[in-house]
Amino acid sequence: NPRDEYSAFKEVDALCFVNGTSDVERLYQGTPLLQVWTSMQGIRLWLFGYEFPNTAIVMTEKTIYVIASPKKVKLLEEAKPRDGRMDWVFLEYTKANPSLNKVAFKKAVDGILNSKGGKNVGILPKEVLMGKFAMEWLDVFGDIEDRLLKVDVSPAVATLLAVKEEDELNATRTAAKLSSCMMRNCFANEMEEVLDEGKKVTHEAFSAKVDSALFHSKAAAKYKFPLDASSELIDWCYTPIIQSGGKYNLMASAVSNEEDLHAGTILCSLGVRYKSYCSNIGRTFLISPTKEQETNYKFLLTLQKKILDLIRPGAKFADVYSKALQYIRDERVDLEGHFVKSCGFAMGMEFRDSTRVISPKSTTVIKKDMVIGLSLGFNSLENPKAKSSAGKRYALLVIDTVIVTDNAPEIITSGCKSLDEMCFYFKDVEAAGNKPARDRESAPPAETSAPATRR
């Protein structure tokens, strides 16, 4: 079928993936992902779960050329499949001998020209190549570049990486447990202390504190990390996002601003990576909420359940979004205009797969063992009963990481979500900003039914 999701691979005679100097800003670009998991002609090459900078892989119908430092070559030779289905050519790159490096690059380039067809080469066009290795490669590749037709294989690569194997799913589950621990045992506890003691802290400073807490020497014990999680394999997907005080951005690209944490509606989203696999969790904390705020939050949780029922293999991302929107129209039309423009995205080693977004225009089909960061929210809601101007506008957000199964999706982030967990009550804290509020009310206001403290 020439129109299937792998059609780009069928259009090329060779594939060319080059990774230059490692750069944190390039963390989620395609080639580092391929160097952790490369699949072609049914071959799967696992490279120890971490990135190999300064490495080039050229794949033709029958031969795979790998150019890397002598140490990496040795590791890769040990990792290569022994089934004999492909010929492997390992070429060493050394900084001390540019002339030999040129010979190595030329051998791989000749492999492209001598491949079946020898014209169409698959690349990842958005790659930004950096460093001496990349420049030397481009110098040699440039000699034949005008003789080739470059084909963007990014969508096919994304499809290749979308469905996870069991080892990948297990790493993602661990990442999700870590995210849940950081939300429940780090952020929520720190937030409660800030409000209890009437401390002043900016969103940005609070975010930095949570960020650094992940790497504390006693983090595993303090935040109750899974016992089998190795600290060396833990990292953030992004800097934690903390928002309050009437200014909210529910997009994944949001950042914490420099304004003080406001005791009204507080949003926090964070995501931990484990073995390079990403997770995401987002929660809304309601401080002395009104009955209407509680009702809206409970509807958001109901909406999440409805959407989870729609996430099944074979369903289209666009249909999930449209049915969610229709449910809002049927049940709470007043919230329709406040609903987010997309409901999340597929995840993996790449935090956000831009080709698989739960949005009105996405025709991507959901597959079993995909990982999805399900993100639901309502923004720019009004609270006329707020005692301060900063509390008059609020937002609601719930993010969970789920794994697609044949039945109901497996929710792998947990905790801090039910209404009684998310509501806090303090004496006059919303009216006076964050003044000392150690004497917590023993019961919620009469018009609410939530308990006075988080359980």
MARNU-358824 format. One record per residue (C-alpha): residue number from 1; z, y negated, x. Coordinates in Angstrom, 2 decimals, decimal comma. Layout:
+-----+---------+---------+---------+
: num :      zz :      yy :      xx :
+-----+---------+---------+---------+
: NUM :       Z :       Y :       X :
...
+-----+---------+---------+---------+
***
This chain:
+-----+---------+---------+---------+
: num :      zz :      yy :      xx :
+-----+---------+---------+---------+
:   1 :    0,00 :    0,00 :    0,00 :
:   2 :   -1,19 :   -3,11 :    1,89 :
:   3 :    1,11 :   -5,36 :   -0,13 :
:   4 :    4,38 :   -3,56 :    0,57 :
:   5 :    7,26 :   -5,17 :    2,44 :
:   6 :    6,16 :   -3,69 :    5,76 :
:   7 :    2,53 :   -4,81 :    5,48 :
:   8 :    2,88 :   -7,19 :    8,44 :
:   9 :    3,57 :   -4,23 :   10,73 :
:  10 :    0,36 :   -2,58 :    9,53 :
:  11 :   -1,67 :   -5,64 :   10,47 :
:  12 :   -0,72 :   -5,62 :   14,16 :
:  13 :   -1,75 :   -3,63 :   17,22 :
:  14 :    1,42 :   -4,50 :   19,13 :
:  15 :    4,81 :   -6,10 :   18,69 :
:  16 :    6,29 :   -8,54 :   21,16 :
:  17 :    9,97 :   -9,52 :   21,15 :
:  18 :   11,43 :  -11,67 :   23,91 :
:  19 :   15,02 :  -12,84 :   24,30 :
:  20 :   15,72 :  -15,53 :   26,87 :
:  21 :   19,01 :  -17,08 :   27,88 :
:  22 :   21,88 :  -16,35 :   25,51 :
:  23 :   22,88 :  -19,36 :   23,45 :
:  24 :   25,55 :  -19,51 :   20,75 :
:  25 :   23,29 :  -21,72 :   18,62 :
:  26 :   20,71 :  -18,90 :   18,57 :
:  27 :   23,20 :  -16,32 :   17,38 :
:  28 :   21,32 :  -15,38 :   14,24 :
:  29 :   17,73 :  -15,57 :   15,49 :
:  30 :   15,65 :  -12,47 :   15,01 :
:  31 :   15,21 :  -11,03 :   18,51 :
:  32 :   18,91 :  -10,53 :   19,34 :
:  33 :   19,12 :   -8,59 :   16,08 :
:  34 :   16,18 :   -6,41 :   17,04 :
:  35 :   17,78 :   -5,74 :   20,39 :
:  36 :   20,76 :   -4,28 :   18,59 :
:  37 :   18,58 :   -2,31 :   16,20 :
:  38 :   14,86 :   -1,82 :   16,81 :
:  39 :   12,79 :    0,47 :   14,62 :
:  40 :    9,09 :    1,26 :   15,00 :
:  41 :    7,10 :    4,44 :   14,39 :
:  42 :   10,30 :    5,98 :   13,02 :
:  43 :   12,19 :    5,48 :   16,32 :
:  44 :   15,64 :    3,92 :   16,27 :
:  45 :   17,07 :    2,50 :   19,43 :
:  46 :   20,74 :    1,58 :   19,38 :
:  47 :   21,77 :   -0,71 :   22,19 :
:  48 :   25,55 :   -0,54 :   22,16 :
:  49 :   26,06 :   -3,19 :   19,46 :
:  50 :   25,69 :   -6,33 :   21,54 :
:  51 :   22,96 :   -8,70 :   22,59 :
:  52 :   20,81 :   -8,25 :   25,71 :
:  53 :   19,75 :  -11,69 :   26,98 :
:  54 :   16,77 :  -11,98 :   29,31 :
:  55 :   15,04 :   -8,92 :   27,91 :
:  56 :   11,51 :   -8,38 :   26,62 :
:  57 :   10,26 :   -5,49 :   24,47 :
:  58 :    6,56 :   -4,91 :   23,89 :
:  59 :    5,71 :   -2,10 :   21,47 :
:  60 :    2,27 :   -0,59 :   21,00 :
:  61 :    1,20 :    2,44 :   19,02 :
:  62 :    2,24 :    4,92 :   21,72 :
:  63 :    4,12 :    2,96 :   24,37 :
:  64 :    7,22 :    0,79 :   24,54 :
:  65 :    7,55 :   -1,58 :   27,51 :
:  66 :   11,03 :   -2,87 :   28,33 :
:  67 :   11,58 :   -5,62 :   30,90 :
:  68 :   15,18 :   -6,35 :   31,89 :
:  69 :   17,56 :   -6,56 :   34,85 :
:  70 :   18,15 :   -3,33 :   36,84 :
:  71 :   21,57 :   -2,86 :   35,23 :
:  72 :   20,20 :   -3,24 :   31,70 :
:  73 :   17,25 :   -0,99 :   32,50 :
:  74 :   19,67 :    1,73 :   33,53 :
:  75 :   21,60 :    1,39 :   30,27 :
:  76 :   18,44 :    1,36 :   28,18 :
:  77 :   16,99 :    4,37 :   29,93 :
:  78 :   20,11 :    6,30 :   28,99 :
:  79 :   19,85 :    5,13 :   25,36 :
:  80 :   16,19 :    5,90 :   24,76 :
:  81 :   15,28 :    8,70 :   22,31 :
:  82 :   14,35 :   12,02 :   23,95 :
:  83 :   11,97 :   13,22 :   21,23 :
:  84 :    8,84 :   12,45 :   23,24 :
:  85 :    7,15 :   10,61 :   20,38 :
:  86 :    6,69 :    7,47 :   22,48 :
:  87 :    6,10 :    6,72 :   26,13 :
:  88 :    8,70 :    4,42 :   27,62 :
:  89 :    7,94 :    2,10 :   30,53 :
:  90 :   10,96 :    0,36 :   32,06 :
:  91 :   10,22 :   -2,63 :   34,29 :
:  92 :   12,89 :   -4,36 :   36,35 :
:  93 :   13,34 :   -8,13 :   36,44 :
:  94 :   15,19 :   -9,75 :   39,35 :
:  95 :   15,78 :  -13,44 :   39,89 :
:  96 :   15,21 :  -13,01 :   43,63 :
:  97 :   11,61 :  -11,81 :   43,41 :
:  98 :    9,40 :  -13,87 :   41,04 :
:  99 :    6,19 :  -12,24 :   42,33 :
: 100 :    7,39 :   -8,76 :   41,29 :
: 101 :    8,55 :  -10,17 :   37,98 :
: 102 :    5,05 :  -11,45 :   37,36 :
: 103 :    3,67 :   -7,96 :   38,03 :
: 104 :    6,15 :   -6,52 :   35,49 :
: 105 :    5,24 :   -9,07 :   32,85 :
: 106 :    1,52 :   -8,51 :   33,51 :
: 107 :    1,90 :   -4,77 :   32,98 :
: 108 :    3,44 :   -5,38 :   29,55 :
: 109 :    0,78 :   -7,96 :   28,68 :
: 110 :   -1,95 :   -5,52 :   29,68 :
: 111 :   -0,29 :   -3,03 :   27,36 :
: 112 :   -0,98 :   -5,41 :   24,47 :
: 113 :   -4,64 :   -5,84 :   25,44 :
: 114 :   -5,13 :   -2,09 :   25,88 :
: 115 :   -3,43 :   -1,16 :   22,61 :
: 116 :   -5,47 :    0,11 :   19,66 :
: 117 :   -7,40 :   -2,98 :   18,57 :
: 118 :   -5,79 :   -5,07 :   21,30 :
: 119 :   -5,98 :   -8,26 :   19,27 :
: 120 :   -3,24 :   -8,70 :   16,68 :
: 121 :    0,27 :   -9,10 :   18,06 :
: 122 :    3,37 :   -9,33 :   15,89 :
: 123 :    5,88 :  -12,04 :   16,83 :
: 124 :    8,84 :  -13,97 :   15,42 :
: 125 :    7,37 :  -17,49 :   15,43 :
: 126 :   10,67 :  -19,30 :   14,85 :
: 127 :   12,09 :  -17,98 :   18,11 :
: 128 :   13,09 :  -20,73 :   20,53 :
: 129 :   12,73 :  -19,22 :   24,01 :
: 130 :   15,05 :  -20,64 :   26,66 :
: 131 :   15,78 :  -20,03 :   30,31 :
: 132 :   13,98 :  -18,95 :   33,47 :
: 133 :   13,19 :  -15,44 :   32,19 :
: 134 :   11,54 :  -16,79 :   29,05 :
: 135 :    9,54 :  -19,39 :   30,97 :
: 136 :    8,21 :  -16,77 :   33,41 :
: 137 :    7,20 :  -14,57 :   30,48 :
: 138 :    5,42 :  -17,42 :   28,72 :
: 139 :    3,55 :  -18,25 :   31,91 :
: 140 :    2,03 :  -14,75 :   32,03 :
: 141 :    1,62 :  -14,32 :   28,27 :
: 142 :   -0,10 :  -17,70 :   28,11 :
: 143 :   -3,04 :  -16,32 :   30,10 :
: 144 :   -4,04 :  -14,04 :   27,20 :
: 145 :   -2,61 :  -16,00 :   24,29 :
: 146 :   -5,96 :  -17,47 :   23,21 :
: 147 :   -7,42 :  -13,95 :   23,00 :
: 148 :   -4,82 :  -12,80 :   20,48 :
: 149 :   -4,16 :  -13,36 :   16,81 :
: 150 :   -0,43 :  -13,83 :   16,35 :
: 151 :    1,05 :  -12,40 :   13,17 :
: 152 :    4,43 :  -13,41 :   11,76 :
: 153 :    6,41 :  -10,19 :   11,28 :
: 154 :    9,67 :  -11,95 :   10,37 :
: 155 :    9,64 :  -10,79 :    6,70 :
: 156 :    8,98 :   -7,20 :    7,74 :
: 157 :   11,77 :   -7,38 :   10,33 :
: 158 :   14,13 :   -8,76 :    7,68 :
: 159 :   13,22 :   -5,85 :    5,41 :
: 160 :   13,81 :   -3,45 :    8,27 :
: 161 :   17,31 :   -4,80 :    8,81 :
: 162 :   18,25 :   -5,26 :    5,15 :
: 163 :   19,21 :   -1,66 :    4,35 :
: 164 :   22,20 :   -0,59 :    6,41 :
: 165 :   23,13 :    2,78 :    7,86 :
: 166 :   26,66 :    4,17 :    7,60 :
: 167 :   27,80 :    2,88 :   11,01 :
: 168 :   26,59 :   -0,59 :   10,04 :
: 169 :   28,32 :   -0,41 :    6,67 :
: 170 :   31,57 :    0,66 :    8,31 :
: 171 :   31,40 :   -2,28 :   10,71 :
: 172 :   30,78 :   -4,57 :    7,73 :
: 173 :   33,73 :   -3,10 :    5,86 :
: 174 :   35,96 :   -3,85 :    8,84 :
: 175 :   34,58 :   -7,39 :    9,02 :
: 176 :   35,35 :   -7,84 :    5,31 :
: 177 :   38,91 :   -6,57 :    5,76 :
: 178 :   39,37 :   -9,07 :    8,58 :
: 179 :   38,03 :  -11,90 :    6,41 :
: 180 :   40,39 :  -10,89 :    3,61 :
: 181 :   43,34 :  -10,86 :    6,02 :
: 182 :   42,48 :  -14,31 :    7,34 :
: 183 :   42,16 :  -15,70 :    3,82 :
: 184 :   45,30 :  -14,09 :    2,42 :
: 185 :   47,66 :  -13,97 :    5,39 :
: 186 :   46,48 :  -16,97 :    7,38 :
: 187 :   44,87 :  -19,70 :    5,28 :
: 188 :   46,80 :  -19,15 :    2,04 :
: 189 :   50,16 :  -18,99 :    3,83 :
: 190 :   49,38 :  -22,03 :    5,98 :
: 191 :   48,21 :  -23,98 :    2,93 :
: 192 :   51,38 :  -23,13 :    1,03 :
: 193 :   53,48 :  -24,34 :    3,96 :
: 194 :   51,53 :  -27,60 :    4,18 :
: 195 :   52,09 :  -28,29 :    0,48 :
: 196 :   55,72 :  -27,13 :    0,48 :
: 197 :   56,64 :  -29,38 :    3,37 :
: 198 :   54,46 :  -32,31 :    2,37 :
: 199 :   52,54 :  -32,29 :    5,64 :
: 200 :   49,46 :  -34,41 :    6,24 :
: 201 :   46,50 :  -32,50 :    7,63 :
: 202 :   42,79 :  -33,16 :    7,50 :
: 203 :   40,35 :  -30,51 :    6,33 :
: 204 :   38,75 :  -30,56 :    9,77 :
: 205 :   42,06 :  -30,07 :   11,60 :
: 206 :   43,13 :  -27,35 :    9,17 :
: 207 :   39,80 :  -25,59 :    9,71 :
: 208 :   40,25 :  -25,76 :   13,48 :
: 209 :   43,74 :  -24,26 :   13,17 :
: 210 :   42,45 :  -21,31 :   11,12 :
: 211 :   39,54 :  -20,94 :   13,51 :
: 212 :   41,77 :  -20,62 :   16,56 :
: 213 :   44,24 :  -18,33 :   14,75 :
: 214 :   41,68 :  -15,51 :   14,72 :
: 215 :   41,84 :  -15,34 :   18,52 :
: 216 :   45,60 :  -15,62 :   18,94 :
: 217 :   47,08 :  -12,83 :   21,05 :
: 218 :   49,32 :  -11,77 :   18,15 :
: 219 :   46,76 :  -12,29 :   15,37 :
: 220 :   46,37 :   -8,57 :   14,66 :
: 221 :   50,06 :   -8,09 :   13,91 :
: 222 :   50,66 :  -11,48 :   12,32 :
: 223 :   47,75 :  -11,27 :    9,89 :
: 224 :   47,84 :   -7,49 :    9,42 :
: 225 :   44,40 :   -6,63 :   10,77 :
: 226 :   43,07 :   -3,08 :   10,31 :
: 227 :   44,59 :   -0,85 :   12,98 :
: 228 :   41,17 :    0,36 :   14,17 :
: 229 :   39,75 :   -3,15 :   14,68 :
: 230 :   39,18 :   -4,03 :   18,34 :
: 231 :   39,91 :   -7,69 :   19,13 :
: 232 :   37,01 :   -7,79 :   21,61 :
: 233 :   34,53 :   -7,17 :   18,78 :
: 234 :   35,86 :   -9,86 :   16,41 :
: 235 :   34,30 :  -13,30 :   15,99 :
: 236 :   33,59 :  -15,90 :   13,33 :
: 237 :   30,31 :  -16,08 :   11,41 :
: 238 :   30,91 :  -19,82 :   11,00 :
: 239 :   33,73 :  -22,30 :   11,27 :
: 240 :   36,02 :  -21,98 :    8,22 :
: 241 :   35,20 :  -24,46 :    5,45 :
: 242 :   38,10 :  -26,22 :    3,70 :
: 243 :   37,51 :  -28,74 :    0,90 :
: 244 :   39,62 :  -30,69 :   -1,60 :
: 245 :   40,08 :  -34,16 :   -3,04 :
: 246 :   37,03 :  -34,40 :   -5,31 :
: 247 :   34,32 :  -33,95 :   -2,65 :
: 248 :   32,84 :  -30,46 :   -2,72 :
: 249 :   29,74 :  -28,78 :   -1,36 :
: 250 :   29,26 :  -25,18 :   -2,50 :
: 251 :   26,40 :  -24,41 :   -0,12 :
: 252 :   26,86 :  -22,08 :    2,85 :
: 253 :   26,02 :  -24,99 :    5,14 :
: 254 :   29,02 :  -27,08 :    4,05 :
: 255 :   31,49 :  -28,40 :    6,63 :
: 256 :   35,11 :  -29,53 :    6,50 :
: 257 :   35,40 :  -33,31 :    6,41 :
: 258 :   37,98 :  -35,60 :    8,05 :
: 259 :   39,86 :  -36,46 :    4,88 :
: 260 :   43,38 :  -35,20 :    4,17 :
: 261 :   43,99 :  -31,99 :    2,27 :
: 262 :   44,67 :  -32,97 :   -1,34 :
: 263 :   47,02 :  -31,00 :   -3,57 :
: 264 :   44,65 :  -30,50 :   -6,47 :
: 265 :   41,81 :  -28,01 :   -6,25 :
: 266 :   41,43 :  -26,53 :   -2,77 :
: 267 :   38,44 :  -24,45 :   -1,71 :
: 268 :   38,31 :  -22,27 :    1,38 :
: 269 :   35,47 :  -20,07 :    2,59 :
: 270 :   35,39 :  -18,10 :    5,82 :
: 271 :   33,58 :  -15,16 :    7,33 :
: 272 :   34,48 :  -12,81 :   10,17 :
: 273 :   31,99 :  -10,76 :   12,18 :
: 274 :   32,80 :   -7,33 :   13,56 :
: 275 :   30,45 :   -5,58 :   15,99 :
: 276 :   28,07 :   -8,44 :   15,13 :
: 277 :   28,08 :   -7,58 :   11,39 :
: 278 :   28,97 :  -10,41 :    9,04 :
: 279 :   31,17 :  -10,79 :    5,98 :
: 280 :   32,04 :  -13,70 :    3,71 :
: 281 :   34,89 :  -14,63 :    1,38 :
: 282 :   35,56 :  -17,80 :   -0,61 :
: 283 :   38,48 :  -18,70 :   -2,83 :
: 284 :   39,69 :  -21,53 :   -5,09 :
: 285 :   43,37 :  -22,49 :   -5,04 :
: 286 :   44,54 :  -24,44 :   -8,10 :
: 287 :   47,56 :  -26,70 :   -7,70 :
: 288 :   49,29 :  -27,42 :  -11,03 :
: 289 :   46,07 :  -26,76 :  -12,98 :
: 290 :   45,46 :  -27,85 :  -16,55 :
: 291 :   44,76 :  -25,34 :  -19,27 :
: 292 :   41,07 :  -26,25 :  -19,13 :
: 293 :   40,91 :  -25,61 :  -15,39 :
: 294 :   42,52 :  -22,22 :  -15,88 :
: 295 :   40,05 :  -21,38 :  -18,64 :
: 296 :   37,09 :  -22,37 :  -16,49 :
: 297 :   38,38 :  -20,34 :  -13,56 :
: 298 :   38,89 :  -17,26 :  -15,72 :
: 299 :   35,33 :  -17,64 :  -16,98 :
: 300 :   34,09 :  -17,73 :  -13,38 :
: 301 :   35,81 :  -14,39 :  -12,74 :
: 302 :   34,27 :  -12,97 :  -15,92 :
: 303 :   30,87 :  -14,21 :  -14,78 :
: 304 :   31,33 :  -12,45 :  -11,46 :
: 305 :   31,96 :   -9,17 :  -13,27 :
: 306 :   28,82 :   -9,65 :  -15,36 :
: 307 :   26,71 :  -10,30 :  -12,26 :
: 308 :   28,15 :   -7,31 :  -10,45 :
: 309 :   26,92 :   -5,19 :  -13,36 :
: 310 :   23,40 :   -6,50 :  -12,66 :
: 311 :   23,36 :   -5,70 :   -8,95 :
: 312 :   21,71 :   -2,29 :   -8,89 :
: 313 :   18,90 :   -0,77 :   -6,78 :
: 314 :   15,55 :   -1,77 :   -8,26 :
: 315 :   16,71 :   -5,05 :   -9,78 :
: 316 :   15,13 :   -8,27 :   -8,57 :
: 317 :   17,22 :  -11,08 :   -7,13 :
: 318 :   15,54 :  -13,58 :   -9,49 :
: 319 :   16,43 :  -11,47 :  -12,53 :
: 320 :   20,08 :  -11,34 :  -11,48 :
: 321 :   20,17 :  -15,13 :  -11,32 :
: 322 :   18,29 :  -15,69 :  -14,59 :
: 323 :   20,53 :  -13,25 :  -16,49 :
: 324 :   23,62 :  -14,90 :  -15,05 :
: 325 :   22,33 :  -18,29 :  -16,20 :
: 326 :   21,57 :  -16,91 :  -19,64 :
: 327 :   25,09 :  -15,56 :  -19,93 :
: 328 :   26,44 :  -19,04 :  -19,12 :
: 329 :   24,16 :  -20,54 :  -21,80 :
: 330 :   25,37 :  -18,02 :  -24,35 :
: 331 :   29,07 :  -18,27 :  -23,58 :
: 332 :   29,71 :  -21,66 :  -21,95 :
: 333 :   26,68 :  -23,89 :  -22,24 :
: 334 :   28,83 :  -26,84 :  -21,15 :
: 335 :   29,01 :  -25,30 :  -17,66 :
: 336 :   25,28 :  -24,63 :  -17,24 :
: 337 :   24,53 :  -27,91 :  -15,45 :
: 338 :   27,40 :  -27,31 :  -13,04 :
: 339 :   26,30 :  -23,85 :  -11,93 :
: 340 :   25,18 :  -23,25 :   -8,33 :
: 341 :   21,42 :  -23,12 :   -7,61 :
: 342 :   21,72 :  -19,73 :   -5,91 :
: 343 :   24,32 :  -16,96 :   -6,14 :
: 344 :   24,40 :  -15,67 :   -2,59 :
: 345 :   22,22 :  -13,74 :   -0,17 :
: 346 :   21,76 :  -10,54 :    1,77 :
: 347 :   23,76 :  -10,25 :    4,99 :
: 348 :   23,94 :   -8,16 :    8,13 :
: 349 :   23,96 :   -9,21 :   11,76 :
: 350 :   22,27 :  -12,29 :   10,36 :
: 351 :   24,79 :  -14,19 :    8,24 :
: 352 :   22,23 :  -15,40 :    5,72 :
: 353 :   18,94 :  -13,60 :    5,15 :
: 354 :   16,78 :  -16,48 :    3,91 :
: 355 :   14,21 :  -14,03 :    2,51 :
: 356 :   16,78 :  -12,40 :    0,22 :
: 357 :   18,56 :  -15,05 :   -1,79 :
: 358 :   19,81 :  -14,64 :   -5,36 :
: 359 :   17,83 :  -17,54 :   -6,77 :
: 360 :   15,35 :  -18,18 :   -9,62 :
: 361 :   12,25 :  -17,69 :   -7,45 :
: 362 :   13,21 :  -14,67 :   -5,35 :
: 363 :   11,17 :  -11,58 :   -6,24 :
: 364 :   12,91 :   -9,43 :   -3,62 :
: 365 :   14,04 :   -6,06 :   -4,92 :
: 366 :   17,62 :   -4,95 :   -4,39 :
: 367 :   18,02 :   -1,71 :   -2,45 :
: 368 :   20,89 :    0,70 :   -1,99 :
: 369 :   23,06 :   -0,01 :    1,08 :
: 370 :   22,14 :   -3,68 :    1,20 :
: 371 :   25,07 :   -6,00 :    1,90 :
: 372 :   25,25 :   -9,11 :   -0,28 :
: 373 :   27,46 :  -12,16 :    0,00 :
: 374 :   27,90 :  -12,95 :   -3,71 :
: 375 :   28,74 :  -16,64 :   -4,07 :
: 376 :   29,43 :  -18,14 :   -7,51 :
: 377 :   30,67 :  -21,56 :   -8,43 :
: 378 :   30,69 :  -24,62 :  -10,66 :
: 379 :   30,62 :  -28,07 :   -9,10 :
: 380 :   31,28 :  -31,64 :  -10,28 :
: 381 :   33,68 :  -30,64 :  -13,04 :
: 382 :   35,87 :  -33,34 :  -14,60 :
: 383 :   39,65 :  -33,31 :  -14,94 :
: 384 :   40,59 :  -36,38 :  -17,00 :
: 385 :   44,27 :  -35,40 :  -16,90 :
: 386 :   44,50 :  -35,76 :  -13,12 :
: 387 :   47,20 :  -38,16 :  -11,94 :
: 388 :   45,19 :  -39,36 :   -8,95 :
: 389 :   41,56 :  -40,38 :   -8,56 :
: 390 :   41,01 :  -37,63 :   -5,96 :
: 391 :   41,87 :  -35,00 :   -8,54 :
: 392 :   39,57 :  -36,19 :  -11,31 :
: 393 :   36,60 :  -34,19 :  -10,01 :
: 394 :   36,88 :  -30,58 :   -8,94 :
: 395 :   34,87 :  -27,45 :   -8,20 :
: 396 :   35,41 :  -23,72 :   -8,55 :
: 397 :   34,17 :  -21,14 :   -6,06 :
: 398 :   34,48 :  -17,38 :   -5,64 :
: 399 :   32,71 :  -15,51 :   -2,81 :
: 400 :   32,91 :  -11,78 :   -2,13 :
: 401 :   31,01 :   -9,41 :    0,13 :
: 402 :   29,61 :   -6,38 :   -1,68 :
: 403 :   27,66 :   -3,25 :   -0,76 :
: 404 :   24,92 :   -2,10 :   -3,13 :
: 405 :   25,39 :    1,47 :   -4,36 :
: 406 :   23,69 :    3,63 :   -6,97 :
: 407 :   26,38 :    2,52 :   -9,41 :
: 408 :   28,68 :   -0,50 :   -9,39 :
: 409 :   28,61 :   -2,46 :   -6,11 :
: 410 :   31,46 :   -1,83 :   -3,70 :
: 411 :   33,48 :   -5,04 :   -3,31 :
: 412 :   34,73 :   -4,98 :    0,28 :
: 413 :   36,57 :   -8,32 :    0,40 :
: 414 :   39,86 :   -8,38 :   -1,46 :
: 415 :   42,92 :  -10,33 :   -2,53 :
: 416 :   43,66 :  -13,89 :   -3,64 :
: 417 :   41,44 :  -13,97 :   -6,70 :
: 418 :   43,26 :  -13,39 :  -10,00 :
: 419 :   44,50 :  -16,46 :  -11,82 :
: 420 :   48,16 :  -15,71 :  -11,18 :
: 421 :   47,46 :  -15,43 :   -7,43 :
: 422 :   45,51 :  -18,69 :   -7,26 :
: 423 :   47,79 :  -21,07 :   -9,20 :
: 424 :   50,59 :  -23,00 :   -7,47 :
: 425 :   53,07 :  -25,40 :   -9,06 :
: 426 :   54,95 :  -28,16 :   -7,22 :
: 427 :   56,96 :  -31,10 :   -8,45 :
: 428 :   54,70 :  -34,16 :   -8,70 :
: 429 :   52,75 :  -33,14 :   -5,60 :
: 430 :   49,37 :  -34,01 :   -7,12 :
: 431 :   50,53 :  -37,39 :   -8,28 :
: 432 :   51,96 :  -38,45 :   -4,94 :
: 433 :   49,54 :  -36,83 :   -2,56 :
: 434 :   51,32 :  -34,42 :   -0,23 :
: 435 :   54,85 :  -35,81 :   -0,33 :
: 436 :   57,66 :  -33,32 :    0,36 :
: 437 :   57,78 :  -30,76 :   -2,41 :
: 438 :   60,15 :  -28,09 :   -1,20 :
: 439 :   61,76 :  -27,73 :   -4,64 :
: 440 :   59,14 :  -25,69 :   -6,36 :
: 441 :   59,39 :  -25,55 :  -10,13 :
: 442 :   60,87 :  -22,32 :  -11,34 :
: 443 :   58,36 :  -22,13 :  -14,17 :
: 444 :   54,91 :  -23,53 :  -14,86 :
: 445 :   54,37 :  -26,38 :  -17,30 :
: 446 :   54,73 :  -25,36 :  -20,92 :
: 447 :   51,00 :  -25,53 :  -21,64 :
: 448 :   50,13 :  -22,94 :  -18,97 :
: 449 :   50,81 :  -19,26 :  -18,71 :
: 450 :   50,38 :  -18,67 :  -14,97 :
: 451 :   53,45 :  -17,92 :  -12,83 :
: 452 :   54,96 :  -20,61 :  -10,70 :
: 453 :   54,16 :  -19,03 :   -7,36 :
: 454 :   51,39 :  -16,98 :   -5,82 :
: 455 :   52,22 :  -13,30 :   -6,01 :
+-----+---------+---------+---------+
***
